[in-house]
């Protein structure tokens, strides 16, 4: 084996090693803590036949296995060649380093199909970014049947536990843990979006990791459409986790000279538990994914729950007056402002101000909002169309459909086929005009249904020979529309919403700075939802509103404190709030502004999980460890009891910190080892601040 055919990818604290085996395959050899010497990392060895039923090819821990030969495990790539061959034999050709990226080139042994494996090191966050490019260098088309982004291998010979996120609409981001057994476990979305049901994210441990201790291997896919995760334990106790675009109902006609690039998959290792894994992803998202990851998010008000579809200038101006008086910085008009929109039965697709509701257009309202010291935002749902709309009457062929099937409506709407270039161009033109002619600083981009009848009858008009490419080309079209608008209007902040958390992923966060993580705004439920969300995403991406959902049931400070765990927003009918409620709101908004820099930019520590116990706590620590903000919540505990101490995390052990609630000063070591004790009644909460002396 040539000496250059072995690579070590080192981050600040971890390492990932791979090399070329004697058989000519690129195989995995190590993923764990950084070792002192290059010689310490294991090299590929000869793989021996175990039996005629398990030949060496089946036992190789390939970095990117193709389907073919005597292999019976999950593949990353499968293809059908022009002569009908459904078999791949990928051989190492060469490698090159370009900046912080390693490229490894593979070719099929017979056919002119080339695969490039890309590895990018993110040293400061201890993460490895992987993706693959498949190129047809032959003269005939090749059909791709599966194209995953990566396969991750963890140390052989021990059982693992998989942690992942599940849910449904209004009930997202449940943390589930289950042991992996022999065979293949599959998580996926077939809904055109990331989905409420599962998240393209994983954590693996040996079953003994905790929040702040233990080895954890973890990762996430940067993709906003159908995806698939396979977690496989082989008969030789190899554990392999593959992640990428879903191959369900998928095919891609790769013409001569063309290439297909997969979305990126991010992976990492830590020996400091689930919390450290989350903090690595949080910092990566802020530094590398978000367009402006360290910008402070404004306190917003959204008018949906106050007026629903009864939107017009006078009512919105009244709400804006109240919102400004509470300290709101951004006023957002939700659904109901555009042409013909009086209910959810009409109007989607016609993105210009309704002439009867806004006879002078949106500008008078926008100017009023700005005069009150706030910025202005709007809700849109560009991917959808109502049959009762000017757009649909003009272009009924623009929706996803099969000609021989009824067009299933959900929320009285159909999905525009964003795989089509003419649909993309139309949306770019219309929304560009909306943003260019109004001073709009915030857009909430919604998507309120999943796909049905996934047909593309005239795919050939876009030069597409395989209609099942819809699943990928739709997302590429979405990225083009959104990305073009973002480039043309850099002053706009964007929020991703899909009935709440139906499209929360690292792919959409390259376009949107925030995610509306759930339509459920009941404070106790949100505590659990937000806990699960934090496994992947940082607080500055999480929009959280105080609404009227618990009004008269739960204390208003408790409801504010729950929403202050992310980017604070208000969504109730402010005009009906009492003077006492408004006074509490002003106080809490001011309090949030005092601490939001630590919340949005700092490191998050889940001291007690809201999904596991009724007494939960979250701490945020500034990057320089000069300040911390502690949130603690008690929901319902059946009998009187003393709450256990809270042991803070992330402080400078040698420094002194003073707690604002009591004036008590202790060393960081004492706050972390002795802790502090709270007394809370049901549905009471605190927000306390510690500052380094």
Secondary structure, DSSP 8 states (H G I E B T S, - for coil): --TTSEEEEE-SSEEEEEEE-TTS-EEEEEEEE--SSGGGS---------BTTB-HHHH--BSS-BS-SS--S--SEEEE-TTS-----EEEEEEEEETTEEEEEEEESSSSEEEEEEEEEEGGGTEEEEEEEEEE-SSS-EEEEEEEEEEEEE-TTS--EEEEEEEETTEEEEEEEEE--SEEEEEEE-SSSS-SSB-SEEEEE-S---SSSB-EEEEEE--SS-EEEEEEE-TT--EEEEEEE--TT--EEE-TT-EEE---EEEEEESBHHHHHHHHHHHHIIIIISTTTTS----EEE-HHHHTT---HHHHHHHHHHHHHTT--EEEE-TT-BTT-SSTTB-TT--SB-TTT-TT-SHHHHHHHHHTT-EEEEEE-TTEE-SBSHHHHH-GGGBSB-TTS----BTTBEEB-TTSHHHHHHHHHHHHHHHHSS---EEEE-------S--BTTGGGGT-S-GGGHHHHHHHHHHHHHHHHHHH-TT-EEEE-BTBBTT-STTGGGT-SEEE-BS---HHHHHHHHHHHTTTS-GGGEEEEE-STTTTTS-HHHHHHHHTTSEEEE-S-GGGS-HHHHHHHHHHHHHHHHHHHHHHHSEEEEEE-TTT-SEEEEEEE-TTSSEEEEEEEE---SS------B---S--TTSEEEETTT--EEEHHHHHHT-B-----TTEEEEEEEEE-
